[in-house]
């Protein structure tokens, strides 16, 4: 009889420890799930921030960057009017030699919609322009921006300051 009681005690002990290990495993699984959800939430946040900034970061063409700069600076003082849009189209065809500026304008307007300040545009694209454009081309870029801004209305002091900041960032202060 004592052998049966011993076997039952061993089986009872094994069942107790199996149940305890199962509870520990479930607790560890819950902790892992919580950590995984927190990590996923952090990654989604980072991805969302990247996507929100990506239109501006996606531009790697100096021509598109110039169009974005012109649109952003014009939009500083109000909505983009058809006259301003036509002035930017003219700059794109005459100076930048873009055959059909329709795609450039659509893309540039979309990117400019994600910009809150034209200074951010000049800051973000200054290295792109400095690396891809000669000094004369950078001067021409500043002149294009000035012409596009003044095509509809006189250049405001705010716009003048931002053009001066663009000139400074392009290394054209002399």
C-alpha positions in Angstrom: 0.0 0.0 0.0 2.8 2.4 0.8 4.2 1.8 -2.7 0.9 2.9 -4.3 0.9 6.0 -2.0 4.5 6.7 -3.0 3.6 6.4 -6.7 0.5 8.6 -6.2 2.7 11.2 -4.3 5.2 11.2 -7.1 2.5 11.6 -9.8 0.8 14.3 -7.7 4.2 16.1 -7.4 4.8 15.8 -11.1 1.3 17.1 -11.9 1.8 20.0 -9.5 5.2 21.0 -11.1 3.8 20.5 -14.6 0.9 22.9 -13.8 3.4 25.4 -12.3 5.6 25.3 -15.4 2.6 25.7 -17.6 1.6 28.8 -15.6 5.1 30.2 -15.9 5.1 29.5 -19.6 1.8 31.4 -20.0 3.1 34.3 -18.0 6.3 34.4 -20.1 4.2 34.2 -23.3 2.0 37.2 -22.1 5.1 39.2 -21.3 6.5 38.4 -24.8 3.2 39.4 -26.4 3.2 42.7 -24.6 6.8 43.4 -25.6 6.0 42.4 -29.2 3.0 44.8 -29.3 5.1 47.6 -27.8 7.9 47.0 -30.4 5.3 46.9 -33.2 3.8 50.1 -32.1 7.2 51.8 -32.0 8.0 50.5 -35.5 4.6 51.7 -36.8 5.3 55.1 -35.3 8.7 55.3 -36.9 7.3 54.1 -40.3 4.4 56.7 -40.1 6.9 59.5 -39.4 9.1 58.4 -42.3 6.1 58.2 -44.6 4.9 61.6 -43.6 8.3 63.1 -44.4 9.0 60.9 -47.4 7.6 63.1 -50.2 10.2 65.8 -49.3 12.9 63.2 -48.9 12.1 61.4 -52.1 13.2 64.2 -54.3 16.7 63.6 -55.7 16.4 65.6 -58.9 17.6 69.3 -58.8 14.9 70.3 -61.3 12.1 68.8 -59.2 13.6 70.4 -56.1 13.7 73.8 -57.8 10.0 73.5 -58.7 9.2 72.5 -55.1 11.1 75.5 -53.9 9.3 77.9 -56.2 5.8 76.4 -55.3 6.5 76.4 -51.6 7.7 80.0 -51.6 4.7 81.2 -53.7 2.4 79.4 -51.3 3.9 81.2 -48.3 1.7 84.2 -49.1 -1.4 82.4 -50.2 -2.7 79.7 -52.5 -1.0 78.7 -55.7 -2.8 80.7 -58.4 -3.0 79.7 -62.0 -0.8 82.7 -62.9 1.9 81.6 -60.4 1.6 78.0 -61.7 2.0 79.3 -65.3 5.1 81.3 -64.3 6.7 78.2 -62.7 5.8 76.2 -65.9 7.5 78.9 -68.0 10.7 78.7 -65.8 10.6 74.9 -66.1 10.4 75.0 -69.9 12.6 78.0 -70.6 15.4 77.7 -68.1 15.3 74.1 -66.9 14.5 72.9 -70.4 11.7 70.5 -69.4 9.8 69.5 -72.5 6.4 68.8 -70.7 6.3 70.2 -67.2 2.9 68.6 -66.4 4.3 65.7 -64.5 6.9 67.9 -62.8 4.2 70.4 -61.7 1.9 67.7 -60.3 4.7 66.0 -58.4 6.1 69.3 -57.1 2.7 70.5 -55.9 2.2 67.3 -54.1 5.6 67.5 -52.4 5.1 71.2 -51.6 1.8 70.3 -49.9 3.9 68.4 -47.3 6.1 71.5 -46.6 5.2 73.9 -43.9 8.0 76.4 -44.5 10.0 77.2 -47.6 13.1 77.5 -45.5 12.8 73.8 -44.8 12.9 73.2 -48.6 16.1 75.3 -49.1 17.7 73.6 -46.1 16.8 70.1 -47.3 17.8 70.5 -50.9 20.9 72.9 -50.5 23.3 69.9 -50.6 21.5 68.5 -53.7 21.8 71.8 -55.5 25.4 72.4 -54.4 26.5 69.0 -55.6 24.6 69.0 -58.9 24.7 72.6 -60.0 27.6 74.9 -60.9 27.8 78.3 -59.3 26.2 79.9 -62.4 23.4 77.4 -62.3 22.8 78.1 -58.6 22.6 81.8 -59.4 20.2 81.1 -62.1 18.1 79.0 -59.6 17.9 82.0 -57.2 16.8 84.2 -60.1 14.2 81.7 -61.2 12.8 81.6 -57.7 12.7 85.4 -57.6 10.9 85.6 -61.0 8.4 83.0 -60.1 7.6 84.6 -56.8 7.3 88.1 -58.3 5.2 86.9 -61.3 1.9 87.3 -59.5 2.5 89.9 -56.8 5.4 91.9 -55.4 7.8 89.9 -53.3 7.0 90.3 -49.7 9.7 90.9 -47.0 9.0 87.3 -45.7 9.7 85.9 -49.2 12.7 88.2 -49.6 14.2 86.8 -46.4 13.6 83.2 -47.5 15.3 83.9 -50.9 18.2 85.5 -49.0 18.4 82.3 -46.9 18.4 80.2 -50.1 21.2 82.4 -51.5 23.2 81.9 -48.3 22.7 78.1 -48.3 23.8 77.9 -51.9 27.0 79.7 -51.0 26.2 82.8 -53.2 26.7 85.6 -50.7 29.7 87.3 -52.4 
